[in-house]
């Protein structure tokens, strides 16, 4: 039996659970039932998806995704670098502590932070011991960013740490032998060599953040809803599959463009390597 037949179960799975749902989304987004019951093509729902209100929410989601990705990268990169310099056993324990919260349900983790950040929660109670007035942490944009960073930080850390583990340290030693200082070694050797991990981390954080929901609703209230929230409302609350499908198409196009950009930079990075 040819090896290609081993991929048949995967192809069947992808067709049933990926291709068919995509076709249904496109179908609902561009069709509607006329008064006589006949099916007609329409751009009404796509126009609704591109309304000023929905584009405003999409812009907010993109902005939150950019901030979250940058913060995760700033926190994860030095952490991954430090972990790579520790003993393997010690680094394994510390990295497990990063991953440990992921074993808990996503919704439960968010509810836990909602309780912690509440006006009468433990954090404000602790601040009260020093005579400080309660601070409104919840239902702010800062609370949303905090929740996003907390939930998606491991997705940035692990790919970068994996690249650091596989990196050949002889390149850095060679750069130092040739007279490069620490800044030059980092910018011209370490950073280019770890670029694939950075690109993977950005991909795993940015795109899921744009489409996420629940976090903004629980920690930010109704004033700071994200694109995933209005998309979920169309399907689950309003049962408007047509508008929801049109919103989903906008999201899919955005994600495809993001993936194409990331793949381009990943290709350039893998071909460039480190240059002294």
Helices and strands as residue ranges (DSSP letters): G 3-7, H 8-14, I 15-19, H 20-30, E 31-33, E 39-41, H 44-49, H 52-85, H 88-100, G 101-103, H 106-117, H 122-128, H 141-166, H 170-177, H 182-185, I 186-190, H 191-193, H 195-211, H 215-220, G 221-224, H 227-232, I 233-237, H 241-272
